[in-house]
């Protein structure tokens, strides 16, 4: 027999998801909710989104929504998510009118606590170690940050290898890129991945950090503070809620190169602490 608490739990899970999506400007609308089934039907709205490609891809978004709601409910929940990107349009006017749009301006999501809470091994002394840095093609600010951190890592006696990820690849392109990334990890003693500065790039940054952690390496995802909650939820969904997350200021990419490099130098001790590294 369903209880009021059951409905409140589902509503709380949807509210958390609304908070996470709000960082990219997206909103969720509850169309139907049956706590007895349990079943939740939602629609996502992109009216306030400047970059649709920056939001979690449709399949990834559906998987994340399902995982978070099911975790809160403590049992599998049937989730239907109306995402207009599946039909190539941002028009949601054909979606049935439901309860309300959930819009959150101050995100404070909390990661579900399933999976491996252990962050993994600490990096230890850097001298003689090889550090794999996975960056992307999106954020100049992270390129400048990586350049500054590379100088500091090499000064500590480490060797640095970099891999540049192009998000959204599929098929043979993705397989080839993944093989290249894993070849870099095979030479590494520790790794970190960034930059999580939108929904999609946060997903890929966490994904690549999880790959490194899954190989037993000390590993971290790097995200700006606005996307830290999403990074932690995605890490938990990936089975490692304890994944290390290095947090940079937000907004970061709008800062001047001089400001970004100064931030990078000042945050290097924090990076060491996150990775459990010493110089």
N, C-alpha and C positions, 0 to 999 in steps of 0.2 A: 504494500500500500504506500503510495507516494505521500510525502509530508510537505508542509510549507518550507521546511529546511531544504528539501530537495530542490524546490523551485528557486530558493534563494541562492543555493550553491551554483546552479546553472546561470542565474543572472549575474552572480559575481564573476564567473568565468568569462562571460561575454563582456562585462565591463572591463576586465583586465585586458582582453583582446582589443577592445576599443582604444584603450590607453596606448597599447603598443602600435596600433595602426595610425594613431593620431600624429605620431612623429613625422610621418610622410604626408600628412594632410588628409588621409582617408578616414572615412567614417563607416560605422556598422549600423545596420537597421535590423531589429528583431522582427521577423515576419511571423514566426510561430514557435511555440515552445511547449512541449509535452513532457513533463517530468516523469510520467508513468512509463513512457516507451523505453528509455528517454530519447527525445528527438528535439533538435534545434534547427530552425531554418533562418538563415541570415542573408542579408544583401550588403555588398560593399559599394560605397559611393566614392567617386573620384572627382567630384566637382571642385574640391579644394586642393587637388593634387597638381603640382606643377610638372612633375615627371612621373608618368605612370610606370615606366620601366624601372624606376627606383623602388617601387613597392615590391614586396615579395612576389615572385612569379605565381600565377594562378594555382598550379598544383602544389607548390611549396606552401602557399598561403593556406590552402585547404587542409593540408597535412598538419600544419602548425595549429590552426583553429581546432581541428579535431582532437589533437593530442592534448592541448591545454584544457579544453572542455571535459574530455574524458578523464583526465587526471583529477580535476576538481571534483567530478562526480564520483570518482572511485570505481567506475565501471565504464564499459564502452558506450559511447553516445553516438547516435546516428546524426550526422551533421550534413545539411545541405547548404552550400554557400553559393549564392548568385554573384558571379564575378563577371562584369560586362566585358572584360578583356577576352573572355573565352569566345565571344562572338564578334570581336573586333570593334566594339563601340563602348563609349562611356555612358550611354543612355540607360538609366535604370528605371525609366518611367513605366516600363511594361512589367515591372516587378510588383506583386501585390502589396498593397499598403498594409503595414503591420503596426507594431506598437509605437516606435519612435526611432529617430536617429540617435546614436550614442556618440557624442562628440566630447573629447577630453582634451583640454588645453595644457594640462600639467601632468605629463605621463609619469607614473611611478609603479610600473608593473613589477610583479614578484614572480620569479621563476619557479615553476613546479619542481618539487623535490624528489624526482624519480631518477633512477640510474645510479651512476658511480659518483659519490660525493667527493672522493679523493681527487685532488688536483693533479696527482701524478708526481713523479720524482722531481726534486729540486735540481737546478742546473749545476750548482756548485761552482768551483773555481773556473773562470773563463779561460785562463791561460792554456793554450794547446787545444782548445775546443773549436769545433766548427759550428757556426750559427747559420741556419737557413732562415732567410727573411722572404716571406711571400708577400709581394705587393701587387697592386692592380694597375689598370690603365686609366683609372678615373680621377685620382686625386693628386694634384701637384703637391699639395701640402704634405702628403705622406711620403712622396719621393724625397722632399727636402728633409723630412724627419728621418727617413732611413739613411740618408747621406750623413747626417749628424751622428746618428747612433752607430753607423758603421765606423766612423772615425774613432768613437769612444770604445767600441768593441775591439777594434784592431789595436788600439793603444793598450788594451788590457791583455793582449796576447792571443786573441781569438782570430780565426779565419772566417770570413763572411761570404756566403753564397746567396744569391738572390734569384728569385723566380717571379716572373710577372704573369699574373692571371688575367685573362679576358673572360669576364662573366658572360653567362648565357650561352656558352658553346654547347653543342649537342653532337651526338653521333661520333663519327670518326675524329672530328676536331677535338671534342672533349676527351676522348680516349687517348689521343696523342698528347694533349696538354697534361692530362693526369699522369701519364707515364713519365713525362719530363719532370713533373713536380715530385713524383715519388722517387725518381732517380736522384734528385737533389737531397731529399730527406734521407736517402740511404747513406749519404756521405756526412750527415749532420749529427751533432750531439744534442742540439736543442733547436727550437724553431718558434717563430711567431708570425702571425698573419694579419694583414689589415689592408684597407681601412674600412671599418664598419661605420659609414657615415650616411647611409640610407638603408631602406629595408632590404633591397636586393643585395647590395654589396656587403651588408652585415651578414646575410645568410651565407654568402660565399666565403667570407672571411672566417666565420665560425666553422663552416664545413671543412676548410683546409686546415684549420687549427685542430679539429677533431681527428683528421687523418694523421697528423703528426703525433697527437696524443695516443692514438690507437696503435702506433708503432712503438710505444713506450718512451717517446722522447719528452723531456720537459717542454711544454708548449703553451702558447697563449694566443688569444685573439685580441686584436687592438681595435677599439671602437671609441668614437666620441661619446661624451657623457649623455647626450640626448638619445643615443642608441644602445647604451649599456643594458637597459632592461630587456630589450629585444635580443641582444646577444646572449644574455643569460638564459632566456626562455628557449632560444634555439639550441644552446648547448645542452640544456636539460632534455629537450626533445630528442637530441642526438644521443642521449644516454649518458652524458657527462655534465651534470649540473655543477660539479666542482671545477670545470674548466677554468683556467686562469684567464682573466680579462684585464688588459691594460687600458686605462681610460684616459683619453685626451680631451682637451677643452672643446666646447661647442659654442658658437660655430668656429670651425678650424680652417676650412678651405677659403674662407673670405679674408683671412688675415694676410698681411704682407709676408713676403718671403723672409724678411729680416725677423719679423715677429714669430713666425713658425719655427725658424731655426733656433731662436732664443728659447722658445718653449721646449723644443726637443732636447736641447742641452740641459735645461733645468730639470726635465723629467727623466733623464737617463737613470738616476739613482732609483726612481720608482720602477722603471722597467726591470732593473736588476732585482728589486725586491719582489716584484710579481713573479719573475721566473725562478726565484730562489737562487740567484747567481751572485757570485762574489768576484772581486778583482784583486 
